[in-house]
């Protein structure tokens, strides 16, 4: 499969349309517990800012063109849900927390808006933002730091696969489920040679997980 673009004459900057939205999102996540009511302020902020940055850099994401659907993405997304919930009681978390319960403001309208933003952001914004960073940029950057665009999507090396999967896992409190999830999403890239399948799988996981949380009240998963 040919590279998405011709190699550039100069090394690509590390801070680009793949890394900046992710780093901004991650930085704001770190502020959640540092300011009063951080969850209610920071999550809407990082969701809308992340969406805005994705739109700003949209011309860089050439791999999102020519969208094709694969049922395997839905299967993997639901499999990750089962693993995420099923493994939860069997290993220690990096930083256990009570999670996010949107129904605590005392105002039904505000509760509904917070639940909607949390659910919508998790399956509309996060999958695109994270998959562009982890599976489109990092998997290729770890192979060719001078110009990741010379590396076709789906080009496999054990080094990039293992490093990206482990780092993706360590991004989450549920590190073990996160590592397995990162490996499965990467597997879709290697299988289909495109980034759309892991985005769909990630969206299916987050949407179904959000519905599960809202139905069961298991807020620690949020």
Secondary structure, 3 states (H helix, E strand, C coil): CCCCCCCCCCCCCCCCCCHHHHHHHHHHHHCCCCCCCHHHHHHHHHHHHHHHHHHHCHHHCHHHCCCCCCHHHHHHHHHHHHHHHHCHHHCCCCCCCCCCCCCCCCCHHHHHHHHHHHHHHHHHHHHHHHHHHHHHHHHHHCCCCCCHHHCCCCCCCHHHHHHHHHHHHHCCCCHHHHHHHHHHHHHHHHHHCCCHHHHHHHHHHHHHHHHHHHHHCCHHHC
